Amino acid sequence: MARITVDECLDFIPNRFKLTLAATYRARELAQGHAARIESKDKPTVTALREIAAGVTGVEMMRKVPT
């Protein structure tokens, strides 16, 4: 299995701070039981980064506030 790197995610969200926030929000959603947008058996944090690297999740996550 390939490792996910921040460099792969930076292609989609070039600002590291925004990348961290987007991944955090998405990981919280996944931890609360939301469905993953890609096939993954990893923990929510890694799955969130994989979604960003695949281009299916982006900065729109920062417009949502996790509940």
C-alpha positions as CSV (number, residue, x, y, z in Angstrom):
1,M,0.0,0.0,0.0
2,A,1.4,3.4,-0.9
3,R,2.0,6.0,1.8
4,I,0.1,9.3,1.7
5,T,2.3,12.4,1.8
6,V,1.5,16.0,2.4
7,D,3.1,16.8,-1.0
8,E,0.4,14.9,-2.7
9,C,-2.2,16.9,-0.9
10,L,-0.5,20.2,-1.5
11,D,-1.3,19.8,-5.2
12,F,-5.0,20.4,-4.4
13,I,-4.7,22.7,-1.3
14,P,-1.4,24.6,-1.6
15,N,-1.7,26.3,1.8
16,R,-0.5,24.0,4.6
17,F,-2.7,25.7,7.2
18,K,-5.8,25.3,5.1
19,L,-4.8,21.7,4.3
20,T,-4.6,21.0,8.0
21,L,-8.0,22.5,8.7
22,A,-9.7,20.7,5.8
23,A,-8.2,17.4,6.8
24,T,-9.2,17.9,10.4
25,Y,-12.8,18.8,9.6
26,R,-13.1,15.8,7.3
27,A,-11.5,13.4,9.8
28,R,-14.0,14.5,12.4
29,E,-16.8,13.9,10.1
30,L,-15.5,10.4,9.3
31,A,-15.0,9.7,13.0
32,Q,-18.7,10.6,13.6
33,G,-19.8,8.0,11.2
34,H,-20.0,9.8,7.8
35,A,-19.3,7.6,4.8
36,A,-15.9,7.8,3.2
37,R,-15.8,9.1,-0.4
38,I,-13.0,6.6,-1.3
39,E,-12.4,3.0,-0.5
40,S,-10.2,2.9,2.7
41,K,-9.8,0.8,5.7
42,D,-7.5,3.3,7.4
43,K,-8.2,5.6,10.4
44,P,-10.2,8.7,9.8
45,T,-7.2,11.0,9.7
46,V,-5.4,9.0,7.0
47,T,-8.7,8.5,5.1
48,A,-9.2,12.3,5.1
49,L,-5.7,12.9,3.7
50,R,-6.3,10.2,1.0
51,E,-9.6,11.9,0.0
52,I,-7.8,15.2,-0.4
53,A,-4.9,13.6,-2.4
54,A,-7.5,12.0,-4.6
55,G,-9.2,15.4,-5.2
56,V,-12.6,14.3,-3.8
57,T,-12.4,16.6,-0.8
58,G,-11.1,20.1,-0.7
59,V,-11.3,23.5,1.0
60,E,-15.1,23.3,1.0
61,M,-14.6,21.4,4.2
62,M,-13.7,24.7,5.9
63,R,-17.1,26.1,5.1
64,K,-18.7,23.4,7.3
65,V,-18.5,23.4,11.0
66,P,-18.4,19.9,12.5
67,T,-21.1,19.2,15.0
